Amino acid sequence: MDKKSSSGKKYEALLFLVTFFWGTTFVAQSVAMDEIPPFSYVFARFLISAVILLCIALCRDALRKHRNIPRPSYDVRQTVLGGIVTGAALCAASITQQIGLITTTVGEASFITSFYIILVPVLSIFLGIKATRRLWIGVIISLAGLYFISIEQGLHMSIGNAFELLCAVLFSIQILTINYFSKNADLLWYAVIEFFVIAVISLVLSLLFEHATWGQYKAAAIPILYAAVLSGAFCYSMQNVCQKHLDPTVASLIMGTEAVFATFSGFLILHETLSLRKLIGCALVFIAIAIVLTPGKKNGGFA
């Protein structure tokens, strides 16, 4: 295995870890919705994430200055603009997902949101990034698996599901903006700006439409902190790092395993039913990932 291939496998493994935490965060997200409205939840979650990463960024820069370590050459414009654009997309995606969860089931929401798996390679064409036949096969098998995991009694296009479909489009845009802006950006400050943008937008919406009380924030404190520290400060910043080194379609497929991890965390933590249908769906998702990530022949095959 050459150095470039080994590096790619490292970022694939890291993105799997990120997705594992996202899957378990779905439980925290669902629990928080019982206590606090969606705009206020998004505000609290991403404000805490932003403050954590701001402290880390300031400490890192101070340490570099103290030790006279030369600062790497970053594109400031790419960092700031990328943080703003990605933050706006992620904010819209997070809010529409939370609103959709009010009137739809977790299963239908997770499946429809996962449509970004197929939207990313389609939208990537406009950026000059074409998916191989192997990737398309993986996308189709993965979507079939996600359907088995999430949908038990048919799929109905309710208002809540319409919000989840919009969420899938917005997550696709977020994934592609990271791919576009992250190449020469300072990824730590990129994430800081991204999260503060989300916190500011969601705060304005919260003040205009919700007026959440301190008691509601306290009641949802544990799931908010879990989501803020793991899903926010760690996972979304690591997503930026991983996507700098991975094809966006491959990244979206790996992130599609979120539904699998959410299913098992719901079984272990919330004691939800883990049916044979869901197990088959999980197996299909991992088969899809194996097809995409297993090295193929340079000539012929699925390429």
N, C-alpha and C positions, 0 to 999 in steps of 0.2 A: 504494500500500500504506500503510495507516494505521500509526500508531506501535505500537499493540497487536499487529497482525499481524506487523510487522517484528520485534518483540521475541520473539514466539512462534517465528518462523523461526530466530532466533538460538539459542534453547534447543534446538530440534529439531536444528540442526547440531551443537551441542555434545554432545548425547546420542548422535548418530551417532559422533562422535569417541570418546566414552566406550566405546561398544559395540565399536568397532574394537579398542581396547586389550583389552577383555574377550575378544574372539575370539582374539587372539594369545596371551592369557594361558592359554587352554585348552591350548596346547602346553606351556607352562611347568608347568601343573598336572599334565598327563599325565607329563611327565618326572620331576617331584618324587615322584610316587607310586611310582616305581621305587626310591626311596631312603629314604622316611620314611612312617610310618603316618598315617592321615587326621587324627586329633585333634591330633597334634603339628604337622602341616603347617598346619592352620587356626590353631592357637595362635601359631606363629612368624610367619606371614603377617600376622595382624591385630594382634599386639603391635607389630611394627615400624611398621605403618600408624598405630596409635594414638599411638605416641611421636612420629612425624613431625608429625602433626596437632596434638598437644598443644604442641609447640615453636612451631608456627606460630600457634596460638591465643594463647599467652602473649605472643609477640612482638607480635602485632597489638594486643592489649589494652594492653601496655606503651607501644607507639608512640602509641596514641590518648591515653593518659594524659599522656605526655610533651608532646604537641602540643596538649593541652587540646581534643581533638576530642570533642564530645558523643557519648556512647554511644547507639546506636539503641535504641528501646524494644522489647525482646524479652519474650516470655512464658517465664519461667524454668521454670514447671511443664511447659509444652509441650516445651521443649528437653530437660529431664531425662527426663520420662516417655517422650517420643518416642524419645530415644536408647536407653533401656532396652528398650522394646517392639520397636523396629526391630532393635536389636542381637540380641535373643533370637531373632527370626524369621530374620535373616540367618545367625546362627550355626547354627541347626538346618538351614537350607537348605544351607549350605556343607558341613556334616558329612555329611548324608544323600547329597549329591552325591558326595563323596569316597568314602564307603562303597560306593555303587552302582557306582562306576568299578572297584572291585576285581573284580567278577564280571560286568560287562556291557561291551559294546563302546562306544567313544567315540561312534560314530554313533548307536546306539540311545539312549545317555545324553543326547546333545545334543538329539535329537528329543523325547524324553519330557519333559525339563526345559522345553522350549519350549512345553509345554502351558499355561504361565502366560499365554500370549498370549490364549487363549480363557477361562481361568479368571478373569482380571482383569475383563473386562466383565461376566461372570456375577456375580461377587462384588460388583462395584461397584453393582449394583442394590440391594443391602441398605444401601448408603450414600447412596441417592437419586441415583446417577449413571447415567443410561441412555445406552447406546451407540446411535449413529445406524445406519441401514441401510448407509451407506457404510463405517462402521467394521466392521460384521459381515462385509460382503463382503471387506474387506481381511483380516480375521482368518482367514476360511476359505481364501482364496487363499494366504495366508502359511503356514498349516499344511500345505497341499498341497505347497508349495515345500520346507518343512522336511523333509517325508517323503521327497521325492526326494533331498534332500541327504544325509540321515542313514541311511536304511534301504535296504540293498542286496538282502537276501534274506529279507524278511519280518520281522515284529515278534513277538518272543516275550516273554511276561510272566514273566521270571525273578525271583529274589529281588532281584538288582541293579536290574532295571527297576522293581520295586515301590518301592525306595528312591528312584529317580529321579522316579517319579510323586509320591511324598510331597514330594520336593524342589520340584517344580513348584507344588504347593499352598502350600508355605512361601514360595517366591519371590513368589507372588501376594499373600500376606499382607504380606510385606515391602514390596512396591510400594504397597499400599493404606495401610499405616501411615505411610509417608512422605507420601503425599498428604493424610492426615488430620492429622498432627502438624506438618508443616513450615511451615504458613502464617505463623505468628507466632513461629517459633523462631529462635534463633541457630544457623544451619546449620553453622558451624564447630565449635562446642561440641557440637552434636547429633551430628556425626560422631565426635568424640573419645569421647563417652560410648558411642556405638554400638559402636565398635571395641574399647574396653576391656571392655565387656560380653562381646563375642565371645571376646576373649583369655582372660578369667577363666574362662568356662564351658568352653572347649576345653582350657585348662590342667588344670582339675580332672579332666576326662574322660581326658586324656592320662596324668596321674599314676595314675589308677585302673586304666586298662586297657592302656596301651602301654609306658611306661617307655623312651621313645626315648633313644638315646645321643647324646653330643655329636658323635660321628663321623657319625651319620645327619644331624644338622642341618648339619654342614659339607658333606657330600656333596650336599645339596639346597640349598645356600646361594644359588646363582645364580637358579634358578627361584623360590625363596622371595622373594628381594629384588625380582625383576622383578614378581611378583604383588603384593608389599607396597607398592611405590612407585607403580606405574602402576594396577593393578587396584584396589588398596586405597585408599591415601592420595589419589590423584587421582580415580579413576573413581567410587568409591562416594560420595565427598563431592560430586562434581559431579552425580551422579545426584540427590542431595537437592536441589541448587540447581535443576536442570532440572525436576524433578517439581513443584516449587513453582509453576511457570508453565505446566505442560502437563496436558492430560487424561490420566488414568492409563492408559486404553486405548491412546491414541496413543503414550504413552511405552513401554508394553509391546510394541507392534508394532515400534517403532524398535529396542528392545533385542533383539527377535527376530532381527535381522540378525546377532547374535553368531555364529550357526551358519554364516552365509555367510563372515564374516571368519575363523572358525576353520578352515573348509574350505580357504580360500586360503592361510592361514598354515601349515597342515599340508602343503599341496602345496609351498610355497616352502621351508619350514624342514626338515620331516621327509621330504620327497620322497614324500608320499602320492599315490595316484592321483587325478587330477581328471577324472572320467568325464563323458560327455555328459549322463548322468542328473543328476549334481550341478550341471552348468552350467545345465540346465533348471530345477532347483530354485532356484538362486540368482536366475535371471531372474524366476521366479514371486514370490519374496519381494520383490524390488525393484518389481515391478508392483503388488503389494499395497500397498507403502509409497507409491508414486506415486498410487494411487487415493485413499488416505486423506489424504495431505498436499497434493494439488493442490486449490486452492480451487474449490468448486463453486458452482452457482447458489443464490441465497438461497431461491428457491421451486422446488419440484420436485426433480428429480435424485435423488441418493442420500440426501438428508437425512432 
